[in-house]
Amino acid sequence: MEQTIEQESIWLSDRDLEKLTGCKKQSLQIEYLREQGIAFRINRLGEPVVSKDAAKGIHTNVQHIKPKWQPNVIK
């Protein structure tokens, strides 16, 4: 007898994203996420994708902006 373990997704479902943003339209969801400072990505379909951690306010794997290049003379 083989057991299958269903792994829970780390991403919000479409329904969860609609509930979070109060919008069904993708452009309005993106606008809301930006206004609220919630980290998200846009997939190849143009849809915003939000991790459950980001929705909870947990900042994981945050990409830091590299400082602007300066010549060694200035440093």
Phi and psi in radians as a Rosetta constraint file:
Dihedral C 1 N 2 CA 2 C 2 CIRCULARHARMONIC -1.737 0.35
Dihedral N 2 CA 2 C 2 N 3 CIRCULARHARMONIC 2.288 0.35
Dihedral C 2 N 3 CA 3 C 3 CIRCULARHARMONIC -1.696 0.35
Dihedral N 3 CA 3 C 3 N 4 CIRCULARHARMONIC 2.398 0.35
Dihedral C 3 N 4 CA 4 C 4 CIRCULARHARMONIC -1.889 0.35
Dihedral N 4 CA 4 C 4 N 5 CIRCULARHARMONIC 2.282 0.35
Dihedral C 4 N 5 CA 5 C 5 CIRCULARHARMONIC -1.845 0.35
Dihedral N 5 CA 5 C 5 N 6 CIRCULARHARMONIC 2.056 0.35
Dihedral C 5 N 6 CA 6 C 6 CIRCULARHARMONIC -1.485 0.35
Dihedral N 6 CA 6 C 6 N 7 CIRCULARHARMONIC 2.125 0.35
Dihedral C 6 N 7 CA 7 C 7 CIRCULARHARMONIC -1.526 0.35
Dihedral N 7 CA 7 C 7 N 8 CIRCULARHARMONIC 2.301 0.35
Dihedral C 7 N 8 CA 8 C 8 CIRCULARHARMONIC -1.307 0.35
Dihedral N 8 CA 8 C 8 N 9 CIRCULARHARMONIC 2.436 0.35
Dihedral C 8 N 9 CA 9 C 9 CIRCULARHARMONIC -1.213 0.35
Dihedral N 9 CA 9 C 9 N 10 CIRCULARHARMONIC 2.557 0.35
Dihedral C 9 N 10 CA 10 C 10 CIRCULARHARMONIC -1.507 0.35
Dihedral N 10 CA 10 C 10 N 11 CIRCULARHARMONIC -0.123 0.35
Dihedral C 10 N 11 CA 11 C 11 CIRCULARHARMONIC -1.757 0.35
Dihedral N 11 CA 11 C 11 N 12 CIRCULARHARMONIC 2.615 0.35
Dihedral C 11 N 12 CA 12 C 12 CIRCULARHARMONIC -1.201 0.35
Dihedral N 12 CA 12 C 12 N 13 CIRCULARHARMONIC 2.511 0.35
Dihedral C 12 N 13 CA 13 C 13 CIRCULARHARMONIC -1.311 0.35
Dihedral N 13 CA 13 C 13 N 14 CIRCULARHARMONIC 2.902 0.35
Dihedral C 13 N 14 CA 14 C 14 CIRCULARHARMONIC -0.994 0.35
Dihedral N 14 CA 14 C 14 N 15 CIRCULARHARMONIC -0.711 0.35
Dihedral C 14 N 15 CA 15 C 15 CIRCULARHARMONIC -1.120 0.35
Dihedral N 15 CA 15 C 15 N 16 CIRCULARHARMONIC -0.754 0.35
Dihedral C 15 N 16 CA 16 C 16 CIRCULARHARMONIC -1.091 0.35
Dihedral N 16 CA 16 C 16 N 17 CIRCULARHARMONIC -0.712 0.35
Dihedral C 16 N 17 CA 17 C 17 CIRCULARHARMONIC -1.138 0.35
Dihedral N 17 CA 17 C 17 N 18 CIRCULARHARMONIC -0.698 0.35
Dihedral C 17 N 18 CA 18 C 18 CIRCULARHARMONIC -1.116 0.35
Dihedral N 18 CA 18 C 18 N 19 CIRCULARHARMONIC -0.702 0.35
Dihedral C 18 N 19 CA 19 C 19 CIRCULARHARMONIC -1.154 0.35
Dihedral N 19 CA 19 C 19 N 20 CIRCULARHARMONIC -0.750 0.35
Dihedral C 19 N 20 CA 20 C 20 CIRCULARHARMONIC -1.114 0.35
Dihedral N 20 CA 20 C 20 N 21 CIRCULARHARMONIC -0.802 0.35
Dihedral C 20 N 21 CA 21 C 21 CIRCULARHARMONIC -1.569 0.35
Dihedral N 21 CA 21 C 21 N 22 CIRCULARHARMONIC -0.392 0.35
Dihedral C 21 N 22 CA 22 C 22 CIRCULARHARMONIC 1.315 0.35
Dihedral N 22 CA 22 C 22 N 23 CIRCULARHARMONIC 0.280 0.35
Dihedral C 22 N 23 CA 23 C 23 CIRCULARHARMONIC -2.356 0.35
Dihedral N 23 CA 23 C 23 N 24 CIRCULARHARMONIC 2.561 0.35
Dihedral C 23 N 24 CA 24 C 24 CIRCULARHARMONIC -1.721 0.35
Dihedral N 24 CA 24 C 24 N 25 CIRCULARHARMONIC -0.510 0.35
Dihedral C 24 N 25 CA 25 C 25 CIRCULARHARMONIC -1.290 0.35
Dihedral N 25 CA 25 C 25 N 26 CIRCULARHARMONIC 2.246 0.35
Dihedral C 25 N 26 CA 26 C 26 CIRCULARHARMONIC -1.032 0.35
Dihedral N 26 CA 26 C 26 N 27 CIRCULARHARMONIC -0.722 0.35
Dihedral C 26 N 27 CA 27 C 27 CIRCULARHARMONIC -1.114 0.35
Dihedral N 27 CA 27 C 27 N 28 CIRCULARHARMONIC -0.616 0.35
Dihedral C 27 N 28 CA 28 C 28 CIRCULARHARMONIC -1.293 0.35
Dihedral N 28 CA 28 C 28 N 29 CIRCULARHARMONIC -0.586 0.35
Dihedral C 28 N 29 CA 29 C 29 CIRCULARHARMONIC -1.098 0.35
Dihedral N 29 CA 29 C 29 N 30 CIRCULARHARMONIC -0.792 0.35
Dihedral C 29 N 30 CA 30 C 30 CIRCULARHARMONIC -1.090 0.35
Dihedral N 30 CA 30 C 30 N 31 CIRCULARHARMONIC -0.762 0.35
Dihedral C 30 N 31 CA 31 C 31 CIRCULARHARMONIC -1.028 0.35
Dihedral N 31 CA 31 C 31 N 32 CIRCULARHARMONIC -0.809 0.35
Dihedral C 31 N 32 CA 32 C 32 CIRCULARHARMONIC -1.094 0.35
Dihedral N 32 CA 32 C 32 N 33 CIRCULARHARMONIC -0.801 0.35
Dihedral C 32 N 33 CA 33 C 33 CIRCULARHARMONIC -1.053 0.35
Dihedral N 33 CA 33 C 33 N 34 CIRCULARHARMONIC -0.722 0.35
Dihedral C 33 N 34 CA 34 C 34 CIRCULARHARMONIC -1.136 0.35
Dihedral N 34 CA 34 C 34 N 35 CIRCULARHARMONIC -0.776 0.35
Dihedral C 34 N 35 CA 35 C 35 CIRCULARHARMONIC -1.059 0.35
Dihedral N 35 CA 35 C 35 N 36 CIRCULARHARMONIC -0.639 0.35
Dihedral C 35 N 36 CA 36 C 36 CIRCULARHARMONIC -1.527 0.35
Dihedral N 36 CA 36 C 36 N 37 CIRCULARHARMONIC -0.125 0.35
Dihedral C 36 N 37 CA 37 C 37 CIRCULARHARMONIC 1.260 0.35
Dihedral N 37 CA 37 C 37 N 38 CIRCULARHARMONIC 0.477 0.35
Dihedral C 37 N 38 CA 38 C 38 CIRCULARHARMONIC -1.563 0.35
Dihedral N 38 CA 38 C 38 N 39 CIRCULARHARMONIC 2.159 0.35
Dihedral C 38 N 39 CA 39 C 39 CIRCULARHARMONIC -1.148 0.35
Dihedral N 39 CA 39 C 39 N 40 CIRCULARHARMONIC 2.376 0.35
Dihedral C 39 N 40 CA 40 C 40 CIRCULARHARMONIC -2.707 0.35
Dihedral N 40 CA 40 C 40 N 41 CIRCULARHARMONIC 2.902 0.35
Dihedral C 40 N 41 CA 41 C 41 CIRCULARHARMONIC -2.166 0.35
Dihedral N 41 CA 41 C 41 N 42 CIRCULARHARMONIC 2.764 0.35
Dihedral C 41 N 42 CA 42 C 42 CIRCULARHARMONIC -1.925 0.35
Dihedral N 42 CA 42 C 42 N 43 CIRCULARHARMONIC 2.157 0.35
Dihedral C 42 N 43 CA 43 C 43 CIRCULARHARMONIC -1.406 0.35
Dihedral N 43 CA 43 C 43 N 44 CIRCULARHARMONIC 3.137 0.35
Dihedral C 43 N 44 CA 44 C 44 CIRCULARHARMONIC -1.160 0.35
Dihedral N 44 CA 44 C 44 N 45 CIRCULARHARMONIC -0.264 0.35
Dihedral C 44 N 45 CA 45 C 45 CIRCULARHARMONIC -1.549 0.35
Dihedral N 45 CA 45 C 45 N 46 CIRCULARHARMONIC -0.012 0.35
Dihedral C 45 N 46 CA 46 C 46 CIRCULARHARMONIC 1.441 0.35
Dihedral N 46 CA 46 C 46 N 47 CIRCULARHARMONIC 0.244 0.35
Dihedral C 46 N 47 CA 47 C 47 CIRCULARHARMONIC -1.656 0.35
Dihedral N 47 CA 47 C 47 N 48 CIRCULARHARMONIC 2.412 0.35
Dihedral C 47 N 48 CA 48 C 48 CIRCULARHARMONIC -1.261 0.35
Dihedral N 48 CA 48 C 48 N 49 CIRCULARHARMONIC 2.412 0.35
Dihedral C 48 N 49 CA 49 C 49 CIRCULARHARMONIC -2.148 0.35
Dihedral N 49 CA 49 C 49 N 50 CIRCULARHARMONIC 2.174 0.35
Dihedral C 49 N 50 CA 50 C 50 CIRCULARHARMONIC -2.137 0.35
Dihedral N 50 CA 50 C 50 N 51 CIRCULARHARMONIC 2.287 0.35
Dihedral C 50 N 51 CA 51 C 51 CIRCULARHARMONIC -1.333 0.35
Dihedral N 51 CA 51 C 51 N 52 CIRCULARHARMONIC 2.717 0.35
Dihedral C 51 N 52 CA 52 C 52 CIRCULARHARMONIC -1.129 0.35
Dihedral N 52 CA 52 C 52 N 53 CIRCULARHARMONIC -0.612 0.35
Dihedral C 52 N 53 CA 53 C 53 CIRCULARHARMONIC -1.100 0.35
Dihedral N 53 CA 53 C 53 N 54 CIRCULARHARMONIC -0.745 0.35
Dihedral C 53 N 54 CA 54 C 54 CIRCULARHARMONIC -1.105 0.35
Dihedral N 54 CA 54 C 54 N 55 CIRCULARHARMONIC -0.677 0.35
Dihedral C 54 N 55 CA 55 C 55 CIRCULARHARMONIC -1.154 0.35
Dihedral N 55 CA 55 C 55 N 56 CIRCULARHARMONIC -0.515 0.35
Dihedral C 55 N 56 CA 56 C 56 CIRCULARHARMONIC -1.478 0.35
Dihedral N 56 CA 56 C 56 N 57 CIRCULARHARMONIC -0.130 0.35
Dihedral C 56 N 57 CA 57 C 57 CIRCULARHARMONIC 1.558 0.35
Dihedral N 57 CA 57 C 57 N 58 CIRCULARHARMONIC 0.225 0.35
Dihedral C 57 N 58 CA 58 C 58 CIRCULARHARMONIC -1.570 0.35
Dihedral N 58 CA 58 C 58 N 59 CIRCULARHARMONIC 2.107 0.35
Dihedral C 58 N 59 CA 59 C 59 CIRCULARHARMONIC -1.665 0.35
Dihedral N 59 CA 59 C 59 N 60 CIRCULARHARMONIC 1.841 0.35
Dihedral C 59 N 60 CA 60 C 60 CIRCULARHARMONIC -2.112 0.35
Dihedral N 60 CA 60 C 60 N 61 CIRCULARHARMONIC 2.536 0.35
Dihedral C 60 N 61 CA 61 C 61 CIRCULARHARMONIC 0.955 0.35
Dihedral N 61 CA 61 C 61 N 62 CIRCULARHARMONIC 0.762 0.35
Dihedral C 61 N 62 CA 62 C 62 CIRCULARHARMONIC -1.341 0.35
Dihedral N 62 CA 62 C 62 N 63 CIRCULARHARMONIC 2.323 0.35
Dihedral C 62 N 63 CA 63 C 63 CIRCULARHARMONIC -1.489 0.35
Dihedral N 63 CA 63 C 63 N 64 CIRCULARHARMONIC 2.191 0.35
Dihedral C 63 N 64 CA 64 C 64 CIRCULARHARMONIC -1.604 0.35
Dihedral N 64 CA 64 C 64 N 65 CIRCULARHARMONIC 2.528 0.35
Dihedral C 64 N 65 CA 65 C 65 CIRCULARHARMONIC -1.368 0.35
Dihedral N 65 CA 65 C 65 N 66 CIRCULARHARMONIC 2.256 0.35
Dihedral C 65 N 66 CA 66 C 66 CIRCULARHARMONIC -1.272 0.35
Dihedral N 66 CA 66 C 66 N 67 CIRCULARHARMONIC 2.467 0.35
Dihedral C 66 N 67 CA 67 C 67 CIRCULARHARMONIC -1.127 0.35
Dihedral N 67 CA 67 C 67 N 68 CIRCULARHARMONIC 2.648 0.35
Dihedral C 67 N 68 CA 68 C 68 CIRCULARHARMONIC -1.090 0.35
Dihedral N 68 CA 68 C 68 N 69 CIRCULARHARMONIC 2.463 0.35
Dihedral C 68 N 69 CA 69 C 69 CIRCULARHARMONIC -1.099 0.35
Dihedral N 69 CA 69 C 69 N 70 CIRCULARHARMONIC 2.382 0.35
Dihedral C 69 N 70 CA 70 C 70 CIRCULARHARMONIC -2.343 0.35
Dihedral N 70 CA 70 C 70 N 71 CIRCULARHARMONIC 2.491 0.35
Dihedral C 70 N 71 CA 71 C 71 CIRCULARHARMONIC -1.160 0.35
Dihedral N 71 CA 71 C 71 N 72 CIRCULARHARMONIC 2.680 0.35
Dihedral C 71 N 72 CA 72 C 72 CIRCULARHARMONIC -1.032 0.35
Dihedral N 72 CA 72 C 72 N 73 CIRCULARHARMONIC -0.437 0.35
Dihedral C 72 N 73 CA 73 C 73 CIRCULARHARMONIC -1.071 0.35
Dihedral N 73 CA 73 C 73 N 74 CIRCULARHARMONIC -0.634 0.35
Dihedral C 73 N 74 CA 74 C 74 CIRCULARHARMONIC -1.404 0.35
Dihedral N 74 CA 74 C 74 N 75 CIRCULARHARMONIC -0.515 0.35
